[in-house]
Amino acid sequence: MNYEDQMFKQLLEQPDYIPAEYMSMQRAGAIKYTNMGIHFGPIFMNQVNQMKTQLENELKAQQVQLQIKQAEDLSLFVQAVRSAKALPLVMSNGLYIENNTQNRSKTVVDQDLFFIGEEISAQTVLQKFQQLGGQIIPTFHGAVLAQAADQQVEQIEATQPADETENELEKIHTPNVHTMQELEDFLQIPKSKMLKLVLYQFKGKLIFIFIRGDLNVSTQKLSYVLGLNCYENQLQMASTELINQHGIVEGFGGLYNAQKCGQMTILFDNSVKGMKNCVIGGNQIDYHYKNYNYERDNKKEMKMVLFADLVENQNVPKGILVEAHEWIQKVPLMNSAGKIQEYKMITVRIRWLDVLAQIQKFNAAYSIVQVLPKFEEQFKQYQELVQKIKTINVIDERPKVTFGQKKDTAMAGVFNKIYMFNKNMGPEGVDVMVFENGAWVEKKEIL
């Protein structure tokens, strides 16, 4: 038995806690769903890479691996082409797989593409994806890459500076309040007026993060900001011992009155910019501060603060398989007239896990082998035939499982074709079942 057989078993009976949209992939052994996230087997990754390659070829995308954190980084990178003659430019970033830090069972398999040109917009790019959706992979069965193209996911920008007076800092008693929601209910102040503290550690150093109270931190973006590889899980949640060393009280932490600030990395998400009179933890059990203004109350520490895009986008409408937004930042390049002109940048994110969850049937075949080695001539014929479909073939070699159980498992999985190598195979073809128009159809296929 190999790794795939052991870790990604093909079984019809699955636990009830597996979400319906992932059930067929789980039954097929394409994924392994756990309470710590989703793990992906060869069947899943081969399908994603096949579709990804065809899409990139269609778009004439150039493959890159960009370590960018914000629009300015992409703008500076693209300026290297110097002239608008190189436009339009399409760059394809590699796949990244990430667990949502707030919900470990939610895993994403995403890919970013970057479009730079003059006559482009988020709307026109999404329309292009809609046109390509049913053409890239015939087995989409009507599903398209982009749905509801008129819906765009807006980039979360810095809070506009409020035209309000900075009120006096006030320490308040907040007994038995442990969550942002409980704090909102107790104070009758919205979470968007609070600063949420998130603490990580890397190589023994505390990573202090302030983000608007209604948002969450993306570990992938955080890894990029820190210059780490987001795939190697180098970040850890801060230990109680390390937190205590900085005078921070878990559940009631804040920057005001924190200790040894010079020995920690302090990051503020861009959403914090412009916020005034905020609520933060008081670094004392059951206490918070109202009317916190970071430029005033942590003036010394602000010299150490780095503002960055750290927010995890949770505003993606369900069912949207491709999201796009147009950056406010533009790329200045030399135009044909020899003058500097600004060109638009569009980022498109493909949510491959959601794409495959909607498709349900992959471009993958399943083989049920009923030919026994003792029938030497017939078994030799089977071995010759199976080599022809080996690139997409999944062999069912599970012992002591009936033909009916194998067939039911295959049909309930993600396969769009089932080869049945049995005594009926011969020059006239092999028995196959093909998933067409939402139903299984029995056929003969000559290999």
SELUM-833249 format. One line per 10 residues: their letters; for each residue x, y, z of C-alpha. Coordinates in nm, 2 decimals, decimal comma. Example, Ala and Ser with C-alpha at 12.3 -4.5 7.8 and 13.67 -1.06 7.14 Angstrom:
! SELUM-833249
AS) 1,23:-0,45:0,78 ~ 1,37:-0,11:0,71;
END
This chain:
! SELUM-833249
MNYEDQMFKQ) 0,00:0,00:0,00 ~ 0,13:0,35:-0,08 ~ 0,07:0,69:0,08 ~ -0,24:0,76:-0,12 ~ -0,40:0,43:-0,03 ~ -0,33:0,48:0,34 ~ -0,41:0,84:0,39 ~ -0,68:0,91:0,12 ~ -0,90:0,60:0,13 ~ -1,19:0,56:-0,10;
LLEQPDYIPA) -1,49:0,48:0,12 ~ -1,86:0,53:0,07 ~ -1,95:0,56:0,44 ~ -1,82:0,89:0,58 ~ -1,87:1,08:0,91 ~ -2,17:1,31:0,93 ~ -1,97:1,61:1,02 ~ -1,82:1,64:0,67 ~ -1,99:1,93:0,49 ~ -2,20:1,82:0,19;
EYMSMQRAGA) -2,00:2,02:-0,06 ~ -1,69:1,82:0,03 ~ -1,85:1,47:0,07 ~ -1,79:1,35:-0,29 ~ -1,42:1,45:-0,27 ~ -1,39:1,27:0,06 ~ -1,55:0,95:-0,07 ~ -1,32:0,95:-0,37 ~ -1,01:0,99:-0,16 ~ -0,93:1,33:-0,32;
IKYTNMGIHF) -0,92:1,50:0,02 ~ -0,90:1,41:0,39 ~ -1,13:1,64:0,59 ~ -1,03:1,68:0,96 ~ -1,10:1,92:1,24 ~ -0,76:2,08:1,18 ~ -0,83:2,16:0,82 ~ -0,85:1,98:0,48 ~ -0,56:1,78:0,34 ~ -0,53:1,73:-0,03;
GPIFMNQVNQ) -0,43:1,41:-0,21 ~ -0,29:1,35:-0,56 ~ -0,64:1,32:-0,72 ~ -0,73:1,68:-0,61 ~ -0,39:1,84:-0,68 ~ -0,37:1,68:-1,03 ~ -0,71:1,82:-1,11 ~ -0,63:2,17:-0,99 ~ -0,29:2,17:-1,17 ~ -0,45:2,05:-1,49;
MKTQLENELK) -0,72:2,33:-1,48 ~ -0,47:2,59:-1,37 ~ -0,23:2,51:-1,66 ~ -0,51:2,53:-1,92 ~ -0,64:2,86:-1,78 ~ -0,29:3,01:-1,78 ~ -0,23:2,90:-2,14 ~ -0,56:3,05:-2,25 ~ -0,48:3,38:-2,08 ~ -0,12:3,37:-2,20;
AQQVQLQIKQ) -0,02:3,43:-1,83 ~ 0,34:3,44:-1,73 ~ 0,42:3,23:-1,42 ~ 0,58:3,41:-1,13 ~ 0,61:3,38:-0,75 ~ 0,56:3,73:-0,61 ~ 0,63:3,81:-0,25 ~ 0,40:4,11:-0,24 ~ 0,22:4,25:0,06 ~ 0,03:4,55:-0,08;
AEDLSLFVQA) -0,04:4,74:-0,40 ~ 0,27:4,95:-0,38 ~ 0,49:4,64:-0,40 ~ 0,32:4,52:-0,72 ~ 0,34:4,87:-0,87 ~ 0,72:4,89:-0,80 ~ 0,77:4,54:-0,95 ~ 0,58:4,61:-1,27 ~ 0,76:4,94:-1,32 ~ 1,07:4,73:-1,41;
VRSAKALPLV) 0,92:4,69:-1,76 ~ 0,96:5,07:-1,80 ~ 0,74:5,10:-2,11 ~ 0,37:5,05:-2,17 ~ 0,47:4,86:-2,49 ~ 0,49:4,55:-2,27 ~ 0,12:4,58:-2,18 ~ -0,12:4,42:-2,14 ~ 0,06:4,20:-1,88 ~ -0,09:3,89:-1,71;
MSNGLYIENN) 0,11:3,73:-1,43 ~ 0,01:3,41:-1,25 ~ 0,11:3,35:-0,90 ~ 0,15:3,00:-0,76 ~ -0,11:2,82:-0,55 ~ -0,13:2,88:-0,18 ~ -0,31:2,67:0,08 ~ -0,41:2,83:0,41 ~ -0,62:2,76:0,71 ~ -0,85:3,03:0,84;
TQNRSKTVVD) -0,70:3,13:1,18 ~ -1,05:3,18:1,32 ~ -1,20:2,86:1,19 ~ -0,95:2,58:1,15 ~ -1,18:2,36:0,95 ~ -1,21:2,63:0,67 ~ -0,92:2,57:0,43 ~ -0,86:2,77:0,11 ~ -0,67:2,67:-0,21 ~ -0,63:3,00:-0,39;
QDLFFIGEEI) -0,44:3,15:-0,68 ~ -0,38:3,51:-0,77 ~ -0,35:3,65:-1,12 ~ -0,24:4,01:-1,19 ~ -0,36:4,21:-1,49 ~ -0,20:4,54:-1,59 ~ -0,32:4,74:-1,88 ~ -0,51:5,04:-2,00 ~ -0,85:4,92:-2,12 ~ -0,93:4,69:-1,83;
SAQTVLQKFQ) -1,14:4,69:-1,52 ~ -1,25:4,44:-1,25 ~ -1,58:4,40:-1,44 ~ -1,43:4,33:-1,78 ~ -1,18:4,08:-1,64 ~ -1,45:3,89:-1,46 ~ -1,65:3,88:-1,78 ~ -1,35:3,73:-1,95 ~ -1,34:3,45:-1,69 ~ -1,71:3,39:-1,74;
QLGGQIIPTF) -1,65:3,34:-2,11 ~ -1,37:3,10:-2,04 ~ -1,54:2,90:-1,77 ~ -1,71:2,64:-1,97 ~ -1,44:2,62:-2,23 ~ -1,13:2,54:-2,02 ~ -1,24:2,20:-1,89 ~ -1,53:2,03:-2,08 ~ -1,62:1,84:-1,77 ~ -1,73:2,16:-1,59;
HGAVLAQAAD) -2,09:2,04:-1,67 ~ -2,22:2,39:-1,69 ~ -2,04:2,53:-1,39 ~ -1,84:2,84:-1,48 ~ -1,54:2,99:-1,31 ~ -1,70:3,33:-1,24 ~ -2,05:3,37:-1,11 ~ -2,23:3,70:-1,04 ~ -1,96:3,90:-1,21 ~ -2,13:4,23:-1,11;
QQVEQIEATQ) -2,04:4,15:-0,74 ~ -1,69:4,27:-0,65 ~ -1,50:4,22:-0,33 ~ -1,38:4,56:-0,22 ~ -1,04:4,60:-0,08 ~ -1,05:4,70:0,29 ~ -0,90:5,04:0,31 ~ -0,78:5,25:0,60 ~ -1,05:5,41:0,81 ~ -1,10:5,77:0,69;
PADETENELE) -0,98:6,01:0,96 ~ -1,28:6,09:1,17 ~ -1,37:6,45:1,23 ~ -1,40:6,41:1,60 ~ -1,22:6,53:1,91 ~ -0,98:6,31:2,09 ~ -1,14:6,24:2,42 ~ -0,96:6,18:2,75 ~ -0,83:5,82:2,80 ~ -1,06:5,64:3,04;
KIHTPNVHTM) -1,01:5,32:3,23 ~ -1,33:5,12:3,27 ~ -1,43:4,81:3,47 ~ -1,55:4,52:3,24 ~ -1,62:4,23:3,47 ~ -1,67:3,88:3,31 ~ -1,61:4,01:2,96 ~ -1,39:3,78:2,76 ~ -1,48:3,81:2,39 ~ -1,52:4,10:2,14;
QELEDFLQIP) -1,90:4,03:2,12 ~ -1,93:4,03:2,50 ~ -1,74:4,36:2,51 ~ -1,96:4,51:2,24 ~ -2,27:4,41:2,43 ~ -2,14:4,54:2,76 ~ -2,02:4,88:2,63 ~ -2,27:4,93:2,36 ~ -1,98:5,02:2,13 ~ -1,95:4,85:1,79;
KSKMLKLVLY) -1,65:4,62:1,73 ~ -1,54:4,85:1,45 ~ -1,45:5,11:1,72 ~ -1,23:4,86:1,90 ~ -0,87:4,74:1,85 ~ -0,83:4,36:1,86 ~ -0,50:4,23:1,98 ~ -0,35:3,92:1,82 ~ -0,03:3,78:1,95 ~ 0,21:3,54:1,77;
QFKGKLIFIF) 0,57:3,45:1,83 ~ 0,86:3,37:1,60 ~ 1,20:3,24:1,73 ~ 1,11:3,36:2,08 ~ 1,01:3,71:1,98 ~ 0,66:3,85:2,04 ~ 0,46:3,96:1,73 ~ 0,21:4,22:1,85 ~ -0,07:4,30:1,61 ~ -0,35:4,55:1,63;
IRGDLNVSTQ) -0,64:4,51:1,39 ~ -0,99:4,67:1,37 ~ -1,22:4,47:1,61 ~ -1,45:4,34:1,34 ~ -1,17:4,19:1,12 ~ -0,93:3,90:1,15 ~ -0,56:3,85:1,07 ~ -0,45:3,65:0,77 ~ -0,15:3,43:0,86 ~ -0,04:3,42:0,50;
KLSYVLGLNC) -0,03:3,80:0,48 ~ 0,14:3,81:0,82 ~ 0,41:3,57:0,69 ~ 0,48:3,78:0,39 ~ 0,52:4,09:0,60 ~ 0,76:3,91:0,83 ~ 0,95:3,76:0,53 ~ 0,86:3,41:0,62 ~ 0,75:3,11:0,42 ~ 0,37:3,08:0,48;
YENQLQMAST) 0,38:2,70:0,40 ~ 0,62:2,61:0,67 ~ 0,41:2,70:0,98 ~ 0,70:2,91:1,12 ~ 0,46:3,13:1,32 ~ 0,32:3,01:1,65 ~ 0,06:3,15:1,89 ~ 0,24:3,34:2,16 ~ 0,31:3,15:2,48 ~ 0,17:3,27:2,81;
ELINQHGIVE) 0,52:3,30:2,95 ~ 0,63:3,53:2,66 ~ 0,31:3,74:2,69 ~ 0,37:3,79:3,06 ~ 0,73:3,91:3,00 ~ 0,58:4,21:2,82 ~ 0,33:4,30:3,09 ~ 0,04:4,20:2,86 ~ -0,27:4,03:3,02 ~ -0,43:3,76:2,80;
GFGGLYNAQK) -0,78:3,86:2,71 ~ -0,73:4,21:2,82 ~ -0,42:4,31:2,64 ~ -0,32:4,64:2,47 ~ -0,02:4,85:2,38 ~ -0,08:5,11:2,65 ~ 0,14:5,03:2,95 ~ 0,29:4,73:2,77 ~ 0,66:4,66:2,86 ~ 0,98:4,59:2,66;
CGQMTILFDN) 0,81:4,72:2,34 ~ 1,15:4,75:2,18 ~ 1,20:4,37:2,21 ~ 0,88:4,29:2,01 ~ 0,76:4,34:1,65 ~ 0,46:4,57:1,65 ~ 0,23:4,56:1,35 ~ -0,09:4,76:1,29 ~ -0,32:4,66:1,01 ~ -0,41:4,93:0,77;
SVKGMKNCVI) -0,77:4,93:0,90 ~ -0,64:5,10:1,22 ~ -0,52:5,41:1,03 ~ -0,74:5,70:1,11 ~ -0,92:5,54:1,40 ~ -0,99:5,76:1,71 ~ -1,13:5,71:2,06 ~ -1,09:5,33:2,04 ~ -1,15:5,06:2,30 ~ -0,84:4,85:2,39;
GGNQIDYHYK) -0,74:4,61:2,66 ~ -0,62:4,76:2,99 ~ -0,35:4,50:3,06 ~ -0,54:4,42:3,38 ~ -0,80:4,15:3,44 ~ -1,15:4,28:3,39 ~ -1,04:4,63:3,27 ~ -1,03:4,81:2,93 ~ -0,96:5,16:2,81 ~ -1,20:5,39:2,62;
NYNYERDNKK) -1,09:5,68:2,40 ~ -0,75:5,53:2,32 ~ -0,57:5,73:2,04 ~ -0,25:5,56:1,94 ~ -0,06:5,87:1,82 ~ -0,12:6,04:2,16 ~ -0,12:5,75:2,40 ~ 0,17:5,55:2,25 ~ 0,36:5,83:2,09 ~ 0,70:5,68:2,18;
EMKMVLFADL) 0,60:5,33:2,06 ~ 0,46:5,45:1,73 ~ 0,81:5,49:1,60 ~ 0,84:5,11:1,62 ~ 0,50:5,04:1,45 ~ 0,47:4,91:1,09 ~ 0,14:4,95:0,92 ~ 0,06:4,67:0,67 ~ -0,22:4,49:0,50 ~ -0,29:4,20:0,74;
VENQNVPKGI) -0,66:4,15:0,71 ~ -0,82:3,82:0,62 ~ -1,10:3,89:0,37 ~ -1,42:3,75:0,51 ~ -1,65:3,94:0,28 ~ -1,64:3,69:-0,01 ~ -2,01:3,61:-0,10 ~ -2,08:3,24:-0,10 ~ -2,09:3,10:-0,45 ~ -1,83:3,34:-0,59;
LVEAHEWIQK) -1,56:3,13:-0,74 ~ -1,35:3,42:-0,87 ~ -1,32:3,75:-0,71 ~ -1,15:4,06:-0,85 ~ -1,07:4,41:-0,74 ~ -0,90:4,71:-0,89 ~ -0,62:4,86:-0,70 ~ -0,63:5,23:-0,61 ~ -0,26:5,23:-0,66 ~ -0,16:5,25:-1,03;
VPLMNSAGKI) 0,16:5,18:-1,23 ~ 0,33:5,48:-1,39 ~ 0,49:5,38:-1,72 ~ 0,62:5,55:-2,03 ~ 0,35:5,56:-2,30 ~ 0,39:5,57:-2,68 ~ 0,41:5,95:-2,67 ~ 0,71:5,93:-2,44 ~ 0,51:6,06:-2,14 ~ 0,45:5,90:-1,80;
QEYKMITVRI) 0,10:5,76:-1,78 ~ -0,07:5,56:-1,50 ~ -0,21:5,21:-1,58 ~ -0,46:5,01:-1,39 ~ -0,39:4,70:-1,19 ~ -0,65:4,42:-1,14 ~ -0,60:4,13:-0,90 ~ -0,81:3,82:-0,96 ~ -0,83:3,55:-0,70 ~ -0,94:3,20:-0,81;
RWLDVLAQIQ) -1,08:2,99:-0,52 ~ -0,99:2,65:-0,66 ~ -1,14:2,45:-0,37 ~ -1,47:2,61:-0,42 ~ -1,45:2,56:-0,79 ~ -1,40:2,19:-0,75 ~ -1,66:2,17:-0,48 ~ -1,91:2,31:-0,72 ~ -1,80:2,10:-1,02 ~ -1,83:1,78:-0,81;
KFNAAYSIVQ) -1,71:1,56:-1,11 ~ -1,34:1,58:-1,19 ~ -1,17:1,50:-1,52 ~ -1,06:1,17:-1,36 ~ -1,14:0,80:-1,43 ~ -1,18:0,52:-1,18 ~ -1,10:0,16:-1,26 ~ -1,27:-0,15:-1,11 ~ -1,05:-0,45:-1,17 ~ -1,22:-0,79:-1,18;
VLPKFEEQFK) -0,96:-0,97:-1,39 ~ -0,77:-1,22:-1,18 ~ -0,40:-1,30:-1,24 ~ -0,47:-1,67:-1,28 ~ -0,64:-1,59:-1,62 ~ -0,30:-1,51:-1,77 ~ -0,40:-1,40:-2,12 ~ -0,69:-1,18:-2,00 ~ -0,48:-1,03:-1,72 ~ -0,21:-0,94:-1,97;
QYQELVQKIK) -0,46:-0,77:-2,19 ~ -0,59:-0,57:-1,89 ~ -0,23:-0,46:-1,81 ~ -0,18:-0,33:-2,16 ~ -0,51:-0,14:-2,16 ~ -0,46:0,02:-1,83 ~ -0,13:0,17:-1,93 ~ -0,32:0,38:-2,19 ~ -0,53:0,55:-1,92 ~ -0,27:0,56:-1,65;
TINVIDERPK) -0,24:0,94:-1,64 ~ -0,60:0,97:-1,52 ~ -0,66:0,63:-1,38 ~ -0,74:0,54:-1,02 ~ -0,70:0,16:-0,95 ~ -0,93:0,01:-0,69 ~ -0,72:-0,26:-0,53 ~ -0,91:-0,28:-0,19 ~ -0,94:-0,64:-0,08 ~ -1,26:-0,81:0,03;
VTFGQKKDTA) -1,49:-0,55:-0,12 ~ -1,77:-0,65:-0,35 ~ -1,81:-0,52:-0,70 ~ -2,13:-0,34:-0,60 ~ -1,96:-0,15:-0,32 ~ -1,68:-0,05:-0,54 ~ -1,91:0,08:-0,80 ~ -2,13:0,27:-0,55 ~ -1,82:0,43:-0,40 ~ -1,69:0,54:-0,74;
MAGVFNKIYM) -2,03:0,68:-0,85 ~ -2,07:0,88:-0,53 ~ -1,72:1,02:-0,57 ~ -1,58:1,28:-0,81 ~ -1,50:1,06:-1,10 ~ -1,66:1,13:-1,44 ~ -1,58:0,79:-1,58 ~ -1,56:0,43:-1,45 ~ -1,37:0,16:-1,63 ~ -1,48:-0,20:-1,55;
FNKNMGPEGV) -1,21:-0,44:-1,65 ~ -1,40:-0,77:-1,65 ~ -1,45:-1,09:-1,86 ~ -1,65:-0,89:-2,11 ~ -1,35:-0,68:-2,23 ~ -1,21:-0,76:-2,57 ~ -1,14:-0,61:-2,92 ~ -1,49:-0,45:-2,92 ~ -1,39:-0,24:-2,61 ~ -1,41:-0,21:-2,24;
DVMVFENGAW) -1,73:-0,16:-2,03 ~ -1,74:0,20:-1,91 ~ -1,99:0,42:-1,72 ~ -1,97:0,79:-1,82 ~ -2,12:1,08:-1,62 ~ -2,31:1,29:-1,88 ~ -2,57:1,56:-1,83 ~ -2,61:1,47:-1,46 ~ -2,65:1,10:-1,51 ~ -2,45:0,78:-1,55;
VEKKEIL) -2,46:0,62:-1,90 ~ -2,32:0,27:-1,98 ~ -2,10:0,25:-2,29 ~ -1,83:0,05:-2,46 ~ -1,49:0,22:-2,52 ~ -1,21:0,11:-2,74 ~ -0,88:0,19:-2,59;
END
